[in-house]
Amino acid sequence: MGKLSGGDQQKIALARWMSTDCDILILNHPTRGIDVGAKGDIYDMLPT
């Protein structure tokens, strides 16, 4: 994971958290510091 870009690392971390069996996942600025393309991917991953 260390060779991936920051946005890809953040997407992987978010996917790991979302795959756990939790009822609530609180995210505070989940796209801070990443590029625009990764922001769109992350927002697409989040349930509405």
mmCIF entry with sequence, helices, sheets and N, C-alpha, C, O atoms, coordinates in Angstrom:
data_MODEL
# 
_entry.id   MODEL 
# 
_entity.id                         1 
_entity.type                       polymer 
_entity.pdbx_number_of_molecules   1 
# 
_entity_poly.entity_id                      1 
_entity_poly.type                           'polypeptide(L)' 
_entity_poly.nstd_linkage                   no 
_entity_poly.nstd_monomer                   no 
_entity_poly.pdbx_seq_one_letter_code       MGKLSGGDQQKIALARWMSTDCDILILNHPTRGIDVGAKGDIYDMLPT 
_entity_poly.pdbx_seq_one_letter_code_can   MGKLSGGDQQKIALARWMSTDCDILILNHPTRGIDVGAKGDIYDMLPT 
_entity_poly.pdbx_strand_id                 A 
# 
loop_
_entity_poly_seq.entity_id 
_entity_poly_seq.num 
_entity_poly_seq.mon_id 
_entity_poly_seq.hetero 
1 1  MET n 
1 2  GLY n 
1 3  LYS n 
1 4  LEU n 
1 5  SER n 
1 6  GLY n 
1 7  GLY n 
1 8  ASP n 
1 9  GLN n 
1 10 GLN n 
1 11 LYS n 
1 12 ILE n 
1 13 ALA n 
1 14 LEU n 
1 15 ALA n 
1 16 ARG n 
1 17 TRP n 
1 18 MET n 
1 19 SER n 
1 20 THR n 
1 21 ASP n 
1 22 CYS n 
1 23 ASP n 
1 24 ILE n 
1 25 LEU n 
1 26 ILE n 
1 27 LEU n 
1 28 ASN n 
1 29 HIS n 
1 30 PRO n 
1 31 THR n 
1 32 ARG n 
1 33 GLY n 
1 34 ILE n 
1 35 ASP n 
1 36 VAL n 
1 37 GLY n 
1 38 ALA n 
1 39 LYS n 
1 40 GLY n 
1 41 ASP n 
1 42 ILE n 
1 43 TYR n 
1 44 ASP n 
1 45 MET n 
1 46 LEU n 
1 47 PRO n 
1 48 THR n 
# 
_struct_asym.id          A 
_struct_asym.entity_id   1 
# 
loop_
_struct_conf.conf_type_id 
_struct_conf.id 
_struct_conf.pdbx_PDB_helix_id 
_struct_conf.beg_label_comp_id 
_struct_conf.beg_label_asym_id 
_struct_conf.beg_label_seq_id 
_struct_conf.pdbx_beg_PDB_ins_code 
_struct_conf.end_label_comp_id 
_struct_conf.end_label_asym_id 
_struct_conf.end_label_seq_id 
_struct_conf.pdbx_end_PDB_ins_code 
_struct_conf.beg_auth_comp_id 
_struct_conf.beg_auth_asym_id 
_struct_conf.beg_auth_seq_id 
_struct_conf.end_auth_comp_id 
_struct_conf.end_auth_asym_id 
_struct_conf.end_auth_seq_id 
_struct_conf.pdbx_PDB_helix_class 
_struct_conf.details 
_struct_conf.pdbx_PDB_helix_length 
HELX_P HELX_P1 AA1 GLY A 6  ? SER A 19 ? GLY A 6  SER A 19 1 ? 14 
HELX_P HELX_P2 AA2 VAL A 36 ? MET A 45 ? VAL A 36 MET A 45 1 ? 10 
# 
_struct_conf_type.id          HELX_P 
_struct_conf_type.criteria    ? 
_struct_conf_type.reference   ? 
# 
loop_
_atom_site.group_PDB 
_atom_site.id 
_atom_site.type_symbol 
_atom_site.label_atom_id 
_atom_site.label_alt_id 
_atom_site.label_comp_id 
_atom_site.label_asym_id 
_atom_site.label_entity_id 
_atom_site.label_seq_id 
_atom_site.pdbx_PDB_ins_code 
_atom_site.Cartn_x 
_atom_site.Cartn_y 
_atom_site.Cartn_z 
_atom_site.occupancy 
_atom_site.B_iso_or_equiv 
_atom_site.pdbx_formal_charge 
_atom_site.auth_seq_id 
_atom_site.auth_comp_id 
_atom_site.auth_asym_id 
_atom_site.auth_atom_id 
_atom_site.pdbx_PDB_model_num 
ATOM 1   N N  . MET A 1 1  ? 0.817   -1.181 0.000  1.00 0.00 ? 1  MET A N  1 
ATOM 2   C CA . MET A 1 1  ? 0.000   0.000  0.000  1.00 0.00 ? 1  MET A CA 1 
ATOM 3   C C  . MET A 1 1  ? 0.867   1.254  0.000  1.00 0.00 ? 1  MET A C  1 
ATOM 4   O O  . MET A 1 1  ? 0.397   2.320  -0.397 1.00 0.00 ? 1  MET A O  1 
ATOM 5   N N  . GLY A 1 2  ? 2.098   1.155  0.427  1.00 0.00 ? 2  GLY A N  1 
ATOM 6   C CA . GLY A 1 2  ? 2.972   2.314  0.517  1.00 0.00 ? 2  GLY A CA 1 
ATOM 7   C C  . GLY A 1 2  ? 3.360   2.902  -0.826 1.00 0.00 ? 2  GLY A C  1 
ATOM 8   O O  . GLY A 1 2  ? 3.791   4.053  -0.891 1.00 0.00 ? 2  GLY A O  1 
ATOM 9   N N  . LYS A 1 3  ? 3.216   2.135  -1.902 1.00 0.00 ? 3  LYS A N  1 
ATOM 10  C CA . LYS A 1 3  ? 3.581   2.625  -3.226 1.00 0.00 ? 3  LYS A CA 1 
ATOM 11  C C  . LYS A 1 3  ? 2.414   3.295  -3.935 1.00 0.00 ? 3  LYS A C  1 
ATOM 12  O O  . LYS A 1 3  ? 2.595   3.838  -5.025 1.00 0.00 ? 3  LYS A O  1 
ATOM 13  N N  . LEU A 1 4  ? 1.232   3.273  -3.353 1.00 0.00 ? 4  LEU A N  1 
ATOM 14  C CA . LEU A 1 4  ? 0.060   3.888  -3.968 1.00 0.00 ? 4  LEU A CA 1 
ATOM 15  C C  . LEU A 1 4  ? 0.018   5.381  -3.665 1.00 0.00 ? 4  LEU A C  1 
ATOM 16  O O  . LEU A 1 4  ? 0.648   5.856  -2.720 1.00 0.00 ? 4  LEU A O  1 
ATOM 17  N N  . SER A 1 5  ? -0.734  6.110  -4.480 1.00 0.00 ? 5  SER A N  1 
ATOM 18  C CA . SER A 1 5  ? -0.897  7.546  -4.232 1.00 0.00 ? 5  SER A CA 1 
ATOM 19  C C  . SER A 1 5  ? -1.727  7.754  -2.973 1.00 0.00 ? 5  SER A C  1 
ATOM 20  O O  . SER A 1 5  ? -2.366  6.826  -2.476 1.00 0.00 ? 5  SER A O  1 
ATOM 21  N N  . GLY A 1 6  ? -1.711  8.973  -2.467 1.00 0.00 ? 6  GLY A N  1 
ATOM 22  C CA . GLY A 1 6  ? -2.467  9.277  -1.254 1.00 0.00 ? 6  GLY A CA 1 
ATOM 23  C C  . GLY A 1 6  ? -3.951  9.029  -1.421 1.00 0.00 ? 6  GLY A C  1 
ATOM 24  O O  . GLY A 1 6  ? -4.604  8.525  -0.507 1.00 0.00 ? 6  GLY A O  1 
ATOM 25  N N  . GLY A 1 7  ? -4.494  9.379  -2.585 1.00 0.00 ? 7  GLY A N  1 
ATOM 26  C CA . GLY A 1 7  ? -5.915  9.158  -2.836 1.00 0.00 ? 7  GLY A CA 1 
ATOM 27  C C  . GLY A 1 7  ? -6.261  7.680  -2.861 1.00 0.00 ? 7  GLY A C  1 
ATOM 28  O O  . GLY A 1 7  ? -7.287  7.273  -2.317 1.00 0.00 ? 7  GLY A O  1 
ATOM 29  N N  . ASP A 1 8  ? -5.411  6.871  -3.490 1.00 0.00 ? 8  ASP A N  1 
ATOM 30  C CA . ASP A 1 8  ? -5.651  5.432  -3.531 1.00 0.00 ? 8  ASP A CA 1 
ATOM 31  C C  . ASP A 1 8  ? -5.523  4.819  -2.140 1.00 0.00 ? 8  ASP A C  1 
ATOM 32  O O  . ASP A 1 8  ? -6.289  3.924  -1.784 1.00 0.00 ? 8  ASP A O  1 
ATOM 33  N N  . GLN A 1 9  ? -4.561  5.295  -1.353 1.00 0.00 ? 9  GLN A N  1 
ATOM 34  C CA . GLN A 1 9  ? -4.428  4.804  0.019  1.00 0.00 ? 9  GLN A CA 1 
ATOM 35  C C  . GLN A 1 9  ? -5.677  5.129  0.826  1.00 0.00 ? 9  GLN A C  1 
ATOM 36  O O  . GLN A 1 9  ? -6.149  4.308  1.613  1.00 0.00 ? 9  GLN A O  1 
ATOM 37  N N  . GLN A 1 10 ? -6.205  6.321  0.628  1.00 0.00 ? 10 GLN A N  1 
ATOM 38  C CA . GLN A 1 10 ? -7.389  6.726  1.370  1.00 0.00 ? 10 GLN A CA 1 
ATOM 39  C C  . GLN A 1 10 ? -8.601  5.907  0.935  1.00 0.00 ? 10 GLN A C  1 
ATOM 40  O O  . GLN A 1 10 ? -9.440  5.563  1.767  1.00 0.00 ? 10 GLN A O  1 
ATOM 41  N N  . LYS A 1 11 ? -8.707  5.588  -0.358 1.00 0.00 ? 11 LYS A N  1 
ATOM 42  C CA . LYS A 1 11 ? -9.812  4.762  -0.837 1.00 0.00 ? 11 LYS A CA 1 
ATOM 43  C C  . LYS A 1 11 ? -9.734  3.361  -0.238 1.00 0.00 ? 11 LYS A C  1 
ATOM 44  O O  . LYS A 1 11 ? -10.759 2.784  0.124  1.00 0.00 ? 11 LYS A O  1 
ATOM 45  N N  . ILE A 1 12 ? -8.531  2.814  -0.132 1.00 0.00 ? 12 ILE A N  1 
ATOM 46  C CA . ILE A 1 12 ? -8.367  1.488  0.456  1.00 0.00 ? 12 ILE A CA 1 
ATOM 47  C C  . ILE A 1 12 ? -8.742  1.506  1.933  1.00 0.00 ? 12 ILE A C  1 
ATOM 48  O O  . ILE A 1 12 ? -9.424  0.602  2.415  1.00 0.00 ? 12 ILE A O  1 
ATOM 49  N N  . ALA A 1 13 ? -8.298  2.528  2.645  1.00 0.00 ? 13 ALA A N  1 
ATOM 50  C CA . ALA A 1 13 ? -8.639  2.628  4.066  1.00 0.00 ? 13 ALA A CA 1 
ATOM 51  C C  . ALA A 1 13 ? -10.147 2.739  4.252  1.00 0.00 ? 13 ALA A C  1 
ATOM 52  O O  . ALA A 1 13 ? -10.707 2.097  5.141  1.00 0.00 ? 13 ALA A O  1 
ATOM 53  N N  . LEU A 1 14 ? -10.808 3.540  3.431  1.00 0.00 ? 14 LEU A N  1 
ATOM 54  C CA . LEU A 1 14 ? -12.254 3.687  3.527  1.00 0.00 ? 14 LEU A CA 1 
ATOM 55  C C  . LEU A 1 14 ? -12.955 2.369  3.215  1.00 0.00 ? 14 LEU A C  1 
ATOM 56  O O  . LEU A 1 14 ? -13.916 2.005  3.893  1.00 0.00 ? 14 LEU A O  1 
ATOM 57  N N  . ALA A 1 15 ? -12.490 1.662  2.211  1.00 0.00 ? 15 ALA A N  1 
ATOM 58  C CA . ALA A 1 15 ? -13.081 0.369  1.867  1.00 0.00 ? 15 ALA A CA 1 
ATOM 59  C C  . ALA A 1 15 ? -12.930 -0.626 3.012  1.00 0.00 ? 15 ALA A C  1 
ATOM 60  O O  . ALA A 1 15 ? -13.848 -1.400 3.283  1.00 0.00 ? 15 ALA A O  1 
ATOM 61  N N  . ARG A 1 16 ? -11.788 -0.612 3.683  1.00 0.00 ? 16 ARG A N  1 
ATOM 62  C CA . ARG A 1 16 ? -11.585 -1.505 4.831  1.00 0.00 ? 16 ARG A CA 1 
ATOM 63  C C  . ARG A 1 16 ? -12.571 -1.178 5.953  1.00 0.00 ? 16 ARG A C  1 
ATOM 64  O O  . ARG A 1 16 ? -13.176 -2.078 6.535  1.00 0.00 ? 16 ARG A O  1 
ATOM 65  N N  . TRP A 1 17 ? -12.728 0.108  6.253  1.00 0.00 ? 17 TRP A N  1 
ATOM 66  C CA . TRP A 1 17 ? -13.642 0.504  7.320  1.00 0.00 ? 17 TRP A CA 1 
ATOM 67  C C  . TRP A 1 17 ? -15.076 0.151  6.964  1.00 0.00 ? 17 TRP A C  1 
ATOM 68  O O  . TRP A 1 17 ? -15.843 -0.281 7.824  1.00 0.00 ? 17 TRP A O  1 
ATOM 69  N N  . MET A 1 18 ? -15.443 0.334  5.693  1.00 0.00 ? 18 MET A N  1 
ATOM 70  C CA . MET A 1 18 ? -16.820 0.059  5.274  1.00 0.00 ? 18 MET A CA 1 
ATOM 71  C C  . MET A 1 18 ? -17.113 -1.432 5.246  1.00 0.00 ? 18 MET A C  1 
ATOM 72  O O  . MET A 1 18 ? -18.275 -1.829 5.331  1.00 0.00 ? 18 MET A O  1 
ATOM 73  N N  . SER A 1 19 ? -16.087 -2.265 5.129  1.00 0.00 ? 19 SER A N  1 
ATOM 74  C CA . SER A 1 19 ? -16.304 -3.709 5.078  1.00 0.00 ? 19 SER A CA 1 
ATOM 75  C C  . SER A 1 19 ? -16.467 -4.322 6.467  1.00 0.00 ? 19 SER A C  1 
ATOM 76  O O  . SER A 1 19 ? -16.823 -5.495 6.580  1.00 0.00 ? 19 SER A O  1 
ATOM 77  N N  . THR A 1 20 ? -16.216 -3.554 7.520  1.00 0.00 ? 20 THR A N  1 
ATOM 78  C CA . THR A 1 20 ? -16.417 -4.068 8.868  1.00 0.00 ? 20 THR A CA 1 
ATOM 79  C C  . THR A 1 20 ? -17.909 -4.110 9.174  1.00 0.00 ? 20 THR A C  1 
ATOM 80  O O  . THR A 1 20 ? -18.712 -3.487 8.480  1.00 0.00 ? 20 THR A O  1 
ATOM 81  N N  . ASP A 1 21 ? -18.259 -4.824 10.183 1.00 0.00 ? 21 ASP A N  1 
ATOM 82  C CA . ASP A 1 21 ? -19.671 -4.988 10.529 1.00 0.00 ? 21 ASP A CA 1 
ATOM 83  C C  . ASP A 1 21 ? -20.083 -3.917 11.537 1.00 0.00 ? 21 ASP A C  1 
ATOM 84  O O  . ASP A 1 21 ? -20.466 -4.231 12.665 1.00 0.00 ? 21 ASP A O  1 
ATOM 85  N N  . CYS A 1 22 ? -20.003 -2.663 11.128 1.00 0.00 ? 22 CYS A N  1 
ATOM 86  C CA . CYS A 1 22 ? -20.404 -1.582 12.026 1.00 0.00 ? 22 CYS A CA 1 
ATOM 87  C C  . CYS A 1 22 ? -21.740 -1.003 11.552 1.00 0.00 ? 22 CYS A C  1 
ATOM 88  O O  . CYS A 1 22 ? -22.079 -1.065 10.370 1.00 0.00 ? 22 CYS A O  1 
ATOM 89  N N  . ASP A 1 23 ? -22.473 -0.450 12.486 1.00 0.00 ? 23 ASP A N  1 
ATOM 90  C CA . ASP A 1 23 ? -23.756 0.166  12.148 1.00 0.00 ? 23 ASP A CA 1 
ATOM 91  C C  . ASP A 1 23 ? -23.590 1.619  11.735 1.00 0.00 ? 23 ASP A C  1 
ATOM 92  O O  . ASP A 1 23 ? -24.360 2.127  10.921 1.00 0.00 ? 23 ASP A O  1 
ATOM 93  N N  . ILE A 1 24 ? -22.589 2.289  12.292 1.00 0.00 ? 24 ILE A N  1 
ATOM 94  C CA . ILE A 1 24 ? -22.372 3.703  12.013 1.00 0.00 ? 24 ILE A CA 1 
ATOM 95  C C  . ILE A 1 24 ? -20.888 3.926  11.732 1.00 0.00 ? 24 ILE A C  1 
ATOM 96  O O  . ILE A 1 24 ? -20.024 3.430  12.454 1.00 0.00 ? 24 ILE A O  1 
ATOM 97  N N  . LEU A 1 25 ? -20.613 4.675  10.678 1.00 0.00 ? 25 LEU A N  1 
ATOM 98  C CA . LEU A 1 25 ? -19.250 5.068  10.343 1.00 0.00 ? 25 LEU A CA 1 
ATOM 99  C C  . LEU A 1 25 ? -19.245 6.586  10.228 1.00 0.00 ? 25 LEU A C  1 
ATOM 100 O O  . LEU A 1 25 ? -19.867 7.147  9.326  1.00 0.00 ? 25 LEU A O  1 
ATOM 101 N N  . ILE A 1 26 ? -18.553 7.242  11.130 1.00 0.00 ? 26 ILE A N  1 
ATOM 102 C CA . ILE A 1 26 ? -18.512 8.703  11.147 1.00 0.00 ? 26 ILE A CA 1 
ATOM 103 C C  . ILE A 1 26 ? -17.248 9.160  10.430 1.00 0.00 ? 26 ILE A C  1 
ATOM 104 O O  . ILE A 1 26 ? -16.135 8.797  10.811 1.00 0.00 ? 26 ILE A O  1 
ATOM 105 N N  . LEU A 1 27 ? -17.436 9.962  9.386  1.00 0.00 ? 27 LEU A N  1 
ATOM 106 C CA . LEU A 1 27 ? -16.317 10.469 8.598  1.00 0.00 ? 27 LEU A CA 1 
ATOM 107 C C  . LEU A 1 27 ? -16.280 11.984 8.704  1.00 0.00 ? 27 LEU A C  1 
ATOM 108 O O  . LEU A 1 27 ? -17.294 12.653 8.508  1.00 0.00 ? 27 LEU A O  1 
ATOM 109 N N  . ASN A 1 28 ? -15.126 12.514 9.009  1.00 0.00 ? 28 ASN A N  1 
ATOM 110 C CA . ASN A 1 28 ? -14.933 13.952 9.106  1.00 0.00 ? 28 ASN A CA 1 
ATOM 111 C C  . ASN A 1 28 ? -13.961 14.357 8.005  1.00 0.00 ? 28 ASN A C  1 
ATOM 112 O O  . ASN A 1 28 ? -12.765 14.082 8.104  1.00 0.00 ? 28 ASN A O  1 
ATOM 113 N N  . HIS A 1 29 ? -14.453 14.999 6.973  1.00 0.00 ? 29 HIS A N  1 
ATOM 114 C CA . HIS A 1 29 ? -13.654 15.409 5.810  1.00 0.00 ? 29 HIS A CA 1 
ATOM 115 C C  . HIS A 1 29 ? -12.929 14.218 5.186  1.00 0.00 ? 29 HIS A C  1 
ATOM 116 O O  . HIS A 1 29 ? -11.699 14.191 5.175  1.00 0.00 ? 29 HIS A O  1 
ATOM 117 N N  . PRO A 1 30 ? -13.659 13.240 4.670  1.00 0.00 ? 30 PRO A N  1 
ATOM 118 C CA . PRO A 1 30 ? -13.013 12.034 4.140  1.00 0.00 ? 30 PRO A CA 1 
ATOM 119 C C  . PRO A 1 30 ? -12.170 12.286 2.896  1.00 0.00 ? 30 PRO A C  1 
ATOM 120 O O  . PRO A 1 30 ? -11.390 11.418 2.505  1.00 0.00 ? 30 PRO A O  1 
ATOM 121 N N  . THR A 1 31 ? -12.306 13.457 2.262  1.00 0.00 ? 31 THR A N  1 
ATOM 122 C CA . THR A 1 31 ? -11.550 13.715 1.041  1.00 0.00 ? 31 THR A CA 1 
ATOM 123 C C  . THR A 1 31 ? -10.530 14.833 1.204  1.00 0.00 ? 31 THR A C  1 
ATOM 124 O O  . THR A 1 31 ? -10.032 15.356 0.207  1.00 0.00 ? 31 THR A O  1 
ATOM 125 N N  . ARG A 1 32 ? -10.218 15.202 2.404  1.00 0.00 ? 32 ARG A N  1 
ATOM 126 C CA . ARG A 1 32 ? -9.248  16.279 2.632  1.00 0.00 ? 32 ARG A CA 1 
ATOM 127 C C  . ARG A 1 32 ? -7.866  15.867 2.128  1.00 0.00 ? 32 ARG A C  1 
ATOM 128 O O  . ARG A 1 32 ? -7.354  14.804 2.476  1.00 0.00 ? 32 ARG A O  1 
ATOM 129 N N  . GLY A 1 33 ? -7.280  16.725 1.308  1.00 0.00 ? 33 GLY A N  1 
ATOM 130 C CA . GLY A 1 33 ? -5.906  16.531 0.874  1.00 0.00 ? 33 GLY A CA 1 
ATOM 131 C C  . GLY A 1 33 ? -5.706  15.587 -0.289 1.00 0.00 ? 33 GLY A C  1 
ATOM 132 O O  . GLY A 1 33 ? -4.568  15.202 -0.559 1.00 0.00 ? 33 GLY A O  1 
ATOM 133 N N  . ILE A 1 34 ? -6.763  15.190 -0.996 1.00 0.00 ? 34 ILE A N  1 
ATOM 134 C CA . ILE A 1 34 ? -6.584  14.303 -2.140 1.00 0.00 ? 34 ILE A CA 1 
ATOM 135 C C  . ILE A 1 34 ? -7.083  14.988 -3.400 1.00 0.00 ? 34 ILE A C  1 
ATOM 136 O O  . ILE A 1 34 ? -7.783  15.999 -3.332 1.00 0.00 ? 34 ILE A O  1 
ATOM 137 N N  . ASP A 1 35 ? -6.721  14.436 -4.549 1.00 0.00 ? 35 ASP A N  1 
ATOM 138 C CA . ASP A 1 35 ? -7.054  15.071 -5.820 1.00 0.00 ? 35 ASP A CA 1 
ATOM 139 C C  . ASP A 1 35 ? -8.539  14.920 -6.157 1.00 0.00 ? 35 ASP A C  1 
ATOM 140 O O  . ASP A 1 35 ? -9.257  14.130 -5.545 1.00 0.00 ? 35 ASP A O  1 
ATOM 141 N N  . VAL A 1 36 ? -8.973  15.689 -7.134 1.00 0.00 ? 36 VAL A N  1 
ATOM 142 C CA . VAL A 1 36 ? -10.393 15.759 -7.493 1.00 0.00 ? 36 VAL A CA 1 
ATOM 143 C C  . VAL A 1 36 ? -10.921 14.407 -7.967 1.00 0.00 ? 36 VAL A C  1 
ATOM 144 O O  . VAL A 1 36 ? -12.044 14.037 -7.625 1.00 0.00 ? 36 VAL A O  1 
ATOM 145 N N  . GLY A 1 37 ? -10.147 13.673 -8.737 1.00 0.00 ? 37 GLY A N  1 
ATOM 146 C CA . GLY A 1 37 ? -10.588 12.367 -9.225 1.00 0.00 ? 37 GLY A CA 1 
ATOM 147 C C  . GLY A 1 37 ? -10.839 11.386 -8.095 1.00 0.00 ? 37 GLY A C  1 
ATOM 148 O O  . GLY A 1 37 ? -11.820 10.642 -8.119 1.00 0.00 ? 37 GLY A O  1 
ATOM 149 N N  . ALA A 1 38 ? -9.965  11.382 -7.115 1.00 0.00 ? 38 ALA A N  1 
ATOM 150 C CA . ALA A 1 38 ? -10.130 10.488 -5.967 1.00 0.00 ? 38 ALA A CA 1 
ATOM 151 C C  . ALA A 1 38 ? -11.325 10.915 -5.125 1.00 0.00 ? 38 ALA A C  1 
ATOM 152 O O  . ALA A 1 38 ? -12.008 10.072 -4.544 1.00 0.00 ? 38 ALA A O  1 
ATOM 153 N N  . LYS A 1 39 ? -11.584 12.225 -5.054 1.00 0.00 ? 39 LYS A N  1 
ATOM 154 C CA . LYS A 1 39 ? -12.745 12.706 -4.293 1.00 0.00 ? 39 LYS A CA 1 
ATOM 155 C C  . LYS A 1 39 ? -14.025 12.122 -4.851 1.00 0.00 ? 39 LYS A C  1 
ATOM 156 O O  . LYS A 1 39 ? -14.886 11.661 -4.101 1.00 0.00 ? 39 LYS A O  1 
ATOM 157 N N  . GLY A 1 40 ? -14.152 12.141 -6.167 1.00 0.00 ? 40 GLY A N  1 
ATOM 158 C CA . GLY A 1 40 ? -15.349 11.583 -6.791 1.00 0.00 ? 40 GLY A CA 1 
ATOM 159 C C  . GLY A 1 40 ? -15.500 10.107 -6.498 1.00 0.00 ? 40 GLY A C  1 
ATOM 160 O O  . GLY A 1 40 ? -16.604 9.634  -6.228 1.00 0.00 ? 40 GLY A O  1 
ATOM 161 N N  . ASP A 1 41 ? -14.393 9.369  -6.549 1.00 0.00 ? 41 ASP A N  1 
ATOM 162 C CA . ASP A 1 41 ? -14.432 7.932  -6.250 1.00 0.00 ? 41 ASP A CA 1 
ATOM 163 C C  . ASP A 1 41 ? -14.867 7.684  -4.816 1.00 0.00 ? 41 ASP A C  1 
ATOM 164 O O  . ASP A 1 41 ? -15.668 6.786  -4.554 1.00 0.00 ? 41 ASP A O  1 
ATOM 165 N N  . ILE A 1 42 ? -14.348 8.469  -3.892 1.00 0.00 ? 42 ILE A N  1 
ATOM 166 C CA . ILE A 1 42 ? -14.695 8.272  -2.493 1.00 0.00 ? 42 ILE A CA 1 
ATOM 167 C C  . ILE A 1 42 ? -16.165 8.596  -2.246 1.00 0.00 ? 42 ILE A C  1 
ATOM 168 O O  . ILE A 1 42 ? -16.856 7.850  -1.553 1.00 0.00 ? 42 ILE A O  1 
ATOM 169 N N  . TYR A 1 43 ? -16.643 9.697  -2.804 1.00 0.00 ? 43 TYR A N  1 
ATOM 170 C CA . TYR A 1 43 ? -18.055 10.026 -2.620 1.00 0.00 ? 43 TYR A CA 1 
ATOM 171 C C  . TYR A 1 43 ? -18.966 8.992  -3.283 1.00 0.00 ? 43 TYR A C  1 
ATOM 172 O O  . TYR A 1 43 ? -20.083 8.774  -2.814 1.00 0.00 ? 43 TYR A O  1 
ATOM 173 N N  . ASP A 1 44 ? -18.513 8.356  -4.358 1.00 0.00 ? 44 ASP A N  1 
ATOM 174 C CA . ASP A 1 44 ? -19.293 7.286  -4.976 1.00 0.00 ? 44 ASP A CA 1 
ATOM 175 C C  . ASP A 1 44 ? -19.353 6.052  -4.080 1.00 0.00 ? 44 ASP A C  1 
ATOM 176 O O  . ASP A 1 44 ? -20.321 5.294  -4.140 1.00 0.00 ? 44 ASP A O  1 
ATOM 177 N N  . MET A 1 45 ? -18.331 5.841  -3.249 1.00 0.00 ? 45 MET A N  1 
ATOM 178 C CA . MET A 1 45 ? -18.304 4.683  -2.360 1.00 0.00 ? 45 MET A CA 1 
ATOM 179 C C  . MET A 1 45 ? -19.247 4.844  -1.176 1.00 0.00 ? 45 MET A C  1 
ATOM 180 O O  . MET A 1 45 ? -19.721 3.852  -0.622 1.00 0.00 ? 45 MET A O  1 
ATOM 181 N N  . LEU A 1 46 ? -19.519 6.069  -0.790 1.00 0.00 ? 46 LEU A N  1 
ATOM 182 C CA . LEU A 1 46 ? -20.326 6.326  0.405  1.00 0.00 ? 46 LEU A CA 1 
ATOM 183 C C  . LEU A 1 46 ? -21.810 6.089  0.132  1.00 0.00 ? 46 LEU A C  1 
ATOM 184 O O  . LEU A 1 46 ? -22.321 6.487  -0.915 1.00 0.00 ? 46 LEU A O  1 
ATOM 185 N N  . PRO A 1 47 ? -22.489 5.451  1.058  1.00 0.00 ? 47 PRO A N  1 
ATOM 186 C CA . PRO A 1 47 ? -23.930 5.252  0.880  1.00 0.00 ? 47 PRO A CA 1 
ATOM 187 C C  . PRO A 1 47 ? -24.661 6.578  1.022  1.00 0.00 ? 47 PRO A C  1 
ATOM 188 O O  . PRO A 1 47 ? -24.205 7.468  1.740  1.00 0.00 ? 47 PRO A O  1 
ATOM 189 N N  . THR A 1 48 ? -25.769 6.710  0.356  1.00 0.00 ? 48 THR A N  1 
ATOM 190 C CA . THR A 1 48 ? -26.532 7.951  0.434  1.00 0.00 ? 48 THR A CA 1 
ATOM 191 C C  . THR A 1 48 ? -27.701 7.836  1.365  1.00 0.00 ? 48 THR A C  1 
ATOM 192 O O  . THR A 1 48 ? -28.447 8.800  1.541  1.00 0.00 ? 48 THR A O  1 
# 
